[in-house]
Amino acid sequence: MDYIIQTFINLAGQTGFANLTIGNFAMILVAFLFLYLAIVKEYEPLLLIPISFGMLLVNIYPSIMSDTGLLHYFYLLDEWSILPSLIFLGVGALTDFGPLIANPASFLLGAAAQFGIYGAYFLAIAMGFTNKQAAAISIIGGADGPTSIFLAGKLGQAALMGPIAVAAYSYMSLVPIIQPPIMKALTTEEERKIKMEQLRPVTKTERILFPIVVTTVVCLILPSTAPLVGMLMLGNLFRESGVVKQLSDTASNALMYIVVIILGTSVGATTSAEAFLKITTIKIVVLGLAAFALGTAAGVLFGKLMCKITHGKVNPLIGSAGVSAVPMAARVSQKVGSEADPTNFLLMHAMGPNVAGVIGTAVAAGTFMAIFGV
């Protein structure tokens, strides 16, 4: 009988319930919330489902992130900057750079939206973070998860990579919730109703030359951006050259989805209660939201300036797409514009600043690496 009792005690001790803390329960509830937002509300399910499931797994079975755990090996690919670079390859293969080529002024809107990054950098320093920590945190303002992971790794901030990545991907997923109130607060109804002229056609030669020229210029000025900008432009060259359809299809579909699964799950698995439920994490989440809000506001305000300079030819809403959440931010610009006037079509105009924001965030990361001699 004693043997049977001891056996049951041993079995009970091996269950997940035996080791769960209040913090674990809290994080499990957060995982359930994220799953609800992803599945029921459909807020970027491709990102939120793997992130939230990784969060669920690590808080039920923390050893899955130990040195011999499955998700630890996934996470190493994040630390080594492999997965962020491959994500950029897929984004390049998926994205049409035509709107940016047709309207180069979109670069200015994309640049303006990076103000959130630099504003958050100084806020983070004021809140007690070191220069490198502040730089790693501030990139959240670009709403760019891969770049946030890439920079945190390069600056040696592996300890903060989990909270930074979760904050960045969470804000990317919540773009449809966070941006519209800011956009509406900073624009009038008349401005939101502005219809923009149709973009000019872009030739195939322009489309092919663009990724080559951008790679050459940006990487000569900031060589440290080569892993991100280089992969982004390589993916786009696959798409636009028209001679490597197999590579373009692989980069934009199979490879992209495999990387998203591994990266999202491993990022979610960094949110164990012991690692995540800290004052530092709360500060990072708050700073990330501030950075994202500042970037959105700066893009819209610069859009208003361009509206005045062009005598009403630019709808300020497209400035909010200057954050690099592609194509979510552009879709939000379209949605808010169509709410003011159902016949208004801003999506292609917003894609210009949106693509410029991707490049701008990578450049901001390269600038920080150059400053710190990485």
C-alpha positions in Angstrom: 0.0 0.0 0.0 2.8 2.4 0.9 4.3 1.7 -2.5 1.1 2.6 -4.3 0.7 5.8 -2.2 4.3 6.8 -2.9 3.7 6.2 -6.6 0.8 8.5 -6.7 2.7 11.1 -4.8 5.5 10.9 -7.3 3.1 11.2 -10.2 1.4 14.2 -8.6 4.8 15.8 -8.1 5.6 15.4 -11.8 2.4 17.2 -13.0 2.5 20.8 -14.1 0.2 21.8 -11.2 2.9 20.9 -8.6 5.2 23.6 -9.8 2.9 26.4 -11.0 3.2 29.7 -9.2 0.7 32.6 -9.1 2.9 34.3 -11.7 2.6 31.3 -14.0 -1.1 31.4 -13.7 -1.1 35.1 -14.5 1.0 34.5 -17.6 -1.2 31.6 -18.7 -4.2 34.0 -18.5 -2.3 36.5 -20.6 -1.6 33.7 -23.2 -5.4 32.9 -23.2 -6.1 36.6 -23.8 -3.7 36.7 -26.7 -5.2 33.6 -28.2 -8.6 35.1 -28.0 -7.5 38.3 -29.7 -5.8 36.2 -32.4 -8.5 33.7 -33.1 -11.8 35.5 -32.3 -10.8 39.1 -33.1 -8.3 38.1 -35.8 -5.7 40.6 -34.7 -2.7 39.4 -36.7 -3.1 35.6 -35.9 0.0 34.7 -37.8 2.0 36.5 -35.1 -0.2 36.2 -32.0 -1.0 32.5 -32.2 2.6 31.2 -32.1 3.7 33.9 -29.5 0.8 33.2 -27.2 1.2 29.4 -27.5 4.9 29.7 -26.7 3.9 31.8 -23.7 1.5 29.1 -22.6 4.0 26.3 -23.0 6.8 27.9 -21.0 4.6 28.8 -18.1 3.3 25.2 -17.9 6.6 23.5 -18.6 9.5 26.0 -17.9 12.1 23.4 -18.9 11.1 23.7 -22.5 13.4 26.8 -22.5 16.3 25.2 -20.6 19.7 24.6 -22.2 18.4 21.3 -23.6 14.8 22.3 -24.2 13.3 22.5 -27.7 12.4 26.2 -27.7 15.9 27.1 -26.4 17.3 26.0 -29.7 14.7 28.0 -31.6 15.6 31.0 -29.4 19.3 30.7 -30.3 18.3 31.4 -33.9 16.9 34.7 -32.7 20.0 35.6 -30.7 22.2 34.8 -33.7 20.1 37.2 -35.9 19.2 34.4 -38.3 15.5 34.5 -38.0 15.1 38.3 -38.2 17.1 38.5 -41.4 15.1 35.7 -43.0 11.9 37.5 -42.0 13.1 40.5 -43.9 13.9 38.3 -46.9 10.2 37.2 -46.9 8.9 40.7 -46.4 10.9 41.9 -49.4 9.5 39.1 -51.5 6.0 39.9 -50.4 6.1 43.7 -50.7 5.4 45.9 -53.7 7.8 48.8 -53.5 6.1 50.5 -56.5 4.2 53.1 -54.4 7.4 54.3 -52.8 9.2 54.4 -56.2 6.2 56.3 -57.7 6.2 58.8 -54.8 9.7 59.3 -53.4 8.3 61.9 -51.0 7.0 59.0 -49.0 10.5 58.5 -47.7 10.0 61.7 -45.7 6.9 60.4 -44.0 8.6 57.1 -43.2 11.5 59.1 -41.8 9.2 61.3 -39.7 7.6 58.3 -38.1 11.0 57.2 -36.8 10.8 60.1 -34.3 9.1 57.7 -31.9 12.3 55.6 -31.8 14.6 58.5 -30.9 12.1 60.0 -28.5 11.7 56.7 -26.7 15.6 56.4 -26.5 15.8 59.5 -24.4 12.8 58.6 -22.4 14.4 55.2 -21.6 17.6 56.9 -20.5 15.6 59.2 -18.2 13.9 56.1 -16.7 17.3 54.6 -15.7 18.2 52.4 -18.6 21.8 52.4 -20.0 22.5 53.7 -23.5 22.5 50.3 -25.1 19.4 49.1 -23.2 17.6 52.3 -24.2 18.6 51.9 -27.9 17.3 48.3 -27.9 14.0 49.3 -26.3 13.4 52.3 -28.5 13.3 50.3 -31.7 9.9 49.0 -30.5 8.7 52.4 -31.8 9.1 51.2 -35.3 6.6 48.4 -34.7 9.1 46.0 -36.2 9.6 42.8 -34.2 12.5 41.4 -36.3 14.6 44.6 -36.1 13.9 44.8 -32.3 15.3 41.2 -31.9 18.2 41.9 -34.2 19.3 45.1 -32.4 18.9 43.6 -28.9 21.1 40.8 -29.9 23.8 43.0 -31.5 23.9 45.3 -28.5 24.3 42.4 -26.1 20.9 42.8 -24.5 19.8 39.2 -24.5 18.3 39.6 -21.0 15.9 42.2 -22.4 15.2 40.5 -25.7 12.1 38.6 -24.5 10.2 41.6 -23.2 11.3 43.8 -26.1 10.3 41.2 -28.7 6.9 40.5 -27.0 6.2 44.2 -26.7 7.1 44.9 -30.4 5.1 42.0 -31.8 2.1 42.8 -29.5 2.0 46.4 -30.7 2.4 45.2 -34.3 -0.7 43.1 -33.7 -2.6 45.8 -32.0 -2.0 48.5 -34.7 -5.7 48.5 -35.6 -6.5 49.4 -32.0 -3.7 51.8 -31.1 -3.4 54.0 -34.2 -6.9 55.1 -35.1 -7.6 57.3 -32.0 -4.2 59.1 -32.5 -4.9 59.6 -36.2 -8.4 61.0 -35.5 -7.3 63.2 -32.7 -4.6 64.9 -34.9 -6.6 65.4 -38.1 -9.9 67.1 -39.0 -12.7 65.3 -40.9 -11.9 67.5 -44.0 -8.3 66.3 -43.9 -9.3 62.6 -43.6 -11.6 63.0 -46.6 -8.8 64.3 -48.9 -8.5 62.1 -52.0 -5.0 61.8 -53.5 -4.2 61.6 -57.2 -3.5 58.2 -58.7 0.1 57.2 -58.6 2.1 57.0 -61.8 2.9 53.6 -63.3 6.3 52.3 -62.3 8.4 50.6 -65.0 10.0 47.2 -64.6 13.5 48.7 -64.9 12.8 51.0 -61.9 11.5 48.1 -59.9 14.6 46.1 -60.6 17.1 48.9 -60.0 15.4 50.1 -56.8 16.6 47.2 -54.5 20.0 47.2 -56.0 20.5 51.0 -55.6 19.1 51.1 -52.1 21.3 48.2 -50.9 24.4 49.8 -52.4 23.7 53.3 -51.0 22.4 52.3 -47.5 25.0 49.5 -46.9 27.9 51.7 -48.0 26.8 54.4 -45.5 25.8 52.0 -42.7 27.4 48.6 -43.4 25.9 47.1 -40.2 22.4 47.3 -41.8 23.4 44.8 -44.4 21.8 41.7 -42.8 18.4 43.4 -42.7 18.4 45.9 -45.6 20.3 43.4 -47.8 17.9 40.6 -47.1 14.9 42.9 -47.6 16.1 44.0 -50.9 17.2 40.6 -52.0 13.7 39.3 -51.4 12.3 42.2 -53.4 14.8 41.6 -56.3 13.6 37.9 -56.4 10.0 39.3 -56.8 10.7 42.0 -59.4 13.4 40.4 -61.6 10.8 37.9 -62.9 13.5 35.2 -63.5 13.5 33.4 -60.2 9.8 32.8 -59.5 10.7 29.6 -57.4 12.9 31.6 -55.1 10.3 34.4 -54.8 7.5 31.9 -54.0 9.7 30.1 -51.4 10.8 33.2 -49.7 7.3 34.7 -49.5 5.5 31.5 -48.6 7.1 28.3 -47.2 10.2 29.9 -45.8 8.4 32.9 -44.4 5.8 30.8 -42.6 8.4 28.4 -41.2 10.4 31.3 -39.8 7.3 32.9 -38.3 6.4 29.7 -36.5 9.9 29.3 -35.0 10.4 32.9 -34.2 6.9 33.6 -32.8 7.0 30.5 -30.6 10.5 31.1 -29.3 9.6 34.8 -28.5 6.5 33.7 -26.6 8.6 31.2 -24.7 10.8 34.0 -23.2 7.8 35.1 -21.1 8.1 32.8 -18.2 6.7 34.4 -15.0 10.1 34.5 -13.4 11.7 36.4 -16.4 8.7 38.5 -17.4 6.9 39.7 -14.3 9.4 42.4 -13.3 9.3 46.2 -13.0 11.8 46.4 -15.9 9.4 44.6 -18.1 6.6 47.0 -17.2 8.9 49.9 -18.1 9.7 48.3 -21.4 6.0 47.8 -22.3 5.2 51.4 -21.3 8.2 52.8 -23.3 7.2 50.7 -26.3 3.7 52.0 -26.3 5.0 55.6 -25.9 7.5 55.0 -28.8 4.8 53.6 -31.0 2.4 56.4 -30.2 5.0 59.1 -30.8 6.0 57.5 -34.1 2.4 57.4 -35.3 1.8 61.0 -34.2 5.0 62.3 -35.8 4.0 60.6 -39.1 0.5 62.2 -39.1 1.8 65.6 -38.1 4.4 65.5 -40.9 1.6 64.4 -43.2 -0.4 67.5 -42.2 2.7 69.6 -43.0 2.9 68.0 -46.4 -0.8 68.6 -46.9 -0.4 72.3 -46.3 2.7 72.6 -48.5 1.0 70.7 -51.4 -2.2 72.7 -50.9 -4.3 69.8 -49.9 -2.9 67.1 -52.2 -1.6 64.8 -49.4 -4.0 63.1 -46.9 -2.2 63.3 -43.5 -3.5 59.8 -42.6 -0.9 58.1 -44.7 1.8 59.5 -42.4 0.7 57.0 -39.7 1.8 54.2 -42.0 5.4 55.4 -41.6 5.8 52.8 -38.8 7.1 49.6 -40.3 4.2 47.3 -39.6 3.7 46.1 -43.2 1.0 46.1 -44.5 -1.1 46.5 -41.3 -0.4 50.2 -40.8 -1.2 51.0 -44.5 -4.5 49.1 -44.0 -5.3 51.2 -41.0 -4.8 54.4 -43.0 -7.2 53.0 -45.6 -9.7 52.1 -43.0 -9.7 55.4 -41.2 -9.9 57.3 -44.5 -12.8 55.2 -45.7 -14.7 55.9 -42.5 -14.6 59.6 -43.4 -15.4 58.9 -47.0 -16.3 55.4 -48.3 -15.1 56.3 -51.8 -11.6 57.3 -50.6 -8.8 54.8 -51.5 -5.6 55.5 -49.6 -4.1 52.0 -49.4 -1.5 52.3 -52.2 -0.6 55.8 -51.2 0.0 54.6 -47.6 2.1 51.7 -48.8 4.8 54.2 -49.8 5.5 55.5 -46.2 4.9 51.9 -44.9 7.7 50.5 -47.0 9.9 53.6 -46.2 9.3 52.9 -42.5 10.7 49.4 -42.8 13.9 50.8 -44.4 13.9 53.7 -41.8 13.7 51.4 -38.8 16.6 49.2 -40.2 18.6 52.4 -40.7 17.8 53.6 -37.1 19.1 50.2 -35.8 22.2 50.6 -38.0 22.7 54.1 -36.6 22.6 52.8 -33.0 25.1 50.0 -33.9 27.4 52.6 -35.5 27.2 54.9 -32.5 28.1 52.0 -30.1 30.7 50.6 -32.4 29.0 47.3 -33.0 
